Amino acid sequence: MNHFRLLVVVMGLQGCVYLPRTKEVYDADCRIVAKQMEMQAVQIGTIAGCSNEGCAAALVAMGAATAASAVVSGSIVVVGNVVYWFEKQGRCRRSD
C-alpha cells in the first residue's frame, strides 16, 4: 500500500522554476511610480506515468532545476532592486 501512496503523491508533483519579474509600484512618499523586482514561480510540467527509477530521476532533476532557478533569479532580483532603488532616489520628490 505504501507504493500506491507514493505513486499518488509523485503523480501530483509539478515542476516549477523561479523567474524574475518587474512590476511598477506607487511610492506615496516620493509621489512617483517606481519599478520593483520580485520572484515568480512558474510551472513547467508535471510528472505522469513514470517507473521507480524514472520517478526518482525526475524528482532529482526537478529539484535541481528549481533550486538553480531560485538562486539565479534571486540574484537578479537583488541586483535589480538595488538599481531600481538608486533610480528611485534620483527621481524622488519629497515635500519635507
C-alpha positions in Angstrom: 0.0 0.0 0.0 2.9 2.4 0.6 4.0 2.2 -3.0 0.5 3.2 -4.1 0.5 6.3 -1.8 4.0 7.3 -3.0 2.8 6.9 -6.6 -0.2 9.2 -5.9 2.0 11.8 -4.3 4.6 11.7 -7.1 2.0 11.9 -9.8 0.7 15.1 -8.3 4.0 16.8 -8.2 4.6 19.7 -10.5 7.9 21.1 -11.7 8.4 24.8 -11.1 11.1 27.3 -11.8 11.5 30.8 -10.5 11.7 33.8 -12.8 12.5 37.4 -12.1 9.5 39.8 -12.8 9.5 43.6 -12.8 6.4 45.4 -11.6 5.6 49.0 -11.1 4.6 50.3 -7.6 3.4 53.7 -6.5 5.6 55.3 -3.8 3.4 57.8 -1.9 6.3 59.4 0.0 8.1 60.2 -3.3 4.9 60.7 -5.3 6.3 58.6 -8.2 5.8 55.2 -9.9 8.9 53.1 -9.3 9.9 49.7 -10.5 10.4 46.7 -8.2 11.5 43.2 -9.0 10.2 40.0 -7.4 10.5 36.3 -8.0 7.6 34.5 -9.6 7.1 30.7 -9.6 6.2 29.2 -13.0 5.0 25.7 -13.6 7.0 23.9 -16.3 5.4 20.4 -16.2 4.1 17.6 -14.1 5.2 14.0 -13.5 2.8 11.5 -15.0 3.4 7.8 -15.8 6.9 7.0 -14.6 8.6 3.9 -13.2 10.6 3.6 -9.9 14.0 4.8 -11.2 12.3 7.2 -13.7 10.4 8.9 -10.9 13.5 9.3 -8.7 15.5 10.8 -11.6 12.6 13.1 -12.5 12.3 14.3 -8.8 16.1 14.9 -8.6 16.1 16.8 -11.9 13.1 18.9 -10.9 14.6 19.7 -7.5 17.9 20.7 -9.1 16.2 22.9 -11.7 14.0 24.6 -9.0 17.0 25.3 -6.7 19.2 26.6 -9.5 16.5 28.9 -10.9 15.8 30.2 -7.4 19.5 31.1 -6.9 19.9 32.7 -10.3 16.6 34.6 -10.2 17.1 35.6 -6.6 20.5 37.2 -7.5 18.9 39.0 -10.4 16.1 40.3 -8.2 18.5 41.6 -5.5 20.7 43.4 -8.1 17.7 44.7 -10.0 16.1 46.1 -6.8 19.3 47.9 -5.8 19.5 49.5 -9.3 15.8 50.5 -9.0 16.3 51.9 -5.5 19.1 54.2 -6.8 16.9 55.2 -9.7 14.0 56.0 -7.3 16.2 58.1 -5.0 17.2 60.2 -8.0 13.6 60.8 -9.0 12.1 61.2 -5.5 10.1 64.4 -5.0 9.5 64.5 -1.2 7.8 67.5 0.2 9.6 67.8 3.6 
